[in-house]
Amino acid sequence: MRDELSMIKYQVSCAETHLARADREYAYYKNGHPYAGMNDKDDHYLKSQKAYAAAKKCAEKALELLRRTPDGDLERRARAILDKCNRNK
C-alpha cells in the first residue's frame, strides 16, 4: 500500500512536470519565441503535443493506481491534468 501511494505520487508529479513543459512549449509556439536550436514554430508545437501526451499517460496511470488506493488530493490533481490535456489537442 505504501509503495503504491509512492508510485501514485511519482506519476502525478511526473504528469505535472510534463504539463508545465507542454504549456511552456505551447506558449513558445503561440508567441513565436525562438528557442536555442529551434527556429521553426512547428517544432515547438510538436514538442508541446508530445509533452501533453506524456502528461496524459502519467495521469491516467496515476488514476488507475488510485482505484486501488484512493487519495482525494492526488485524484483531483490527476483529473485536472487530464482535463487540461484533453482541451489542448
N, C-alpha and C positions, 0 to 999 in steps of 0.2 A: 504494500500500500504506500509506504513512504517513497519507494523507488518510483512508483507510478506518478505520485504527486510531483516529484523532482523532474520527471520526464515531461509532464504537462507544463510545468513552469518553464522548462527549457524550450519546448515547442512554441509557447506563447511569446516568449522573449525573442526567439528567432523570427517569428512572424512579425513582431513589432519592428525589428531591425530591418527586415526586408521591405516592410511597408514604408518606413522612413526613407529608405534608399529609392524606392519606387516613386514616392512623392517628390523627392529631390530631382530625380532624372526627368520626371514629367514636367516639373517646373522649368528645367533647363530647355526641354523641348518646346514648351509653350512660349517661353520668353526669348528663345534664340540665344541662350547663354553658351558661349563656346567653352568646352572643357578640354583640358590638356590632351592632345592627340585625337580629338573628335571634332571634326569640322562640320559634319553633316547632322542636321537636326534629327533626321530619321534614326540615327544611331541612339540618340537619347530616348526617342520613343520606344525603340526595340528593347533597350535596357530597362526602361520603366515597366514594360509589359512582362518581361522575364521576372523582374523583382516582384510584381503583383502576383504572378503565378506561383512563385516560391512562397510568398506570404500566405496565399490561399491554401497551399498544400500543407504548410505548417499548422495553420489554424484549424484545418479540417482534421489533421492528425490529433491535435490537442482536444478537439471536441469529441473525437472517437474515444480517446482515453478518458475523457470526463464522464462518459456514460457509466463507466465502472467506478470512478472515484469522483463524485460530484464536488465542485467547488464553485460557488456563485460568482466570485470576483473574476476568477480565471475564465469561466464560461462567458461572462459579459464581455471581457476583453477580446476573447477569440471570436465571438459573434460580431463585434464591432469591426474587427479586421476583415472578416468575411464580407460583411455588408459593403465596406469601402472597396474591396477588391472587385466585387460584383458590379459596382457602379462605374468603375474605371476600365471598362473593356473597350 
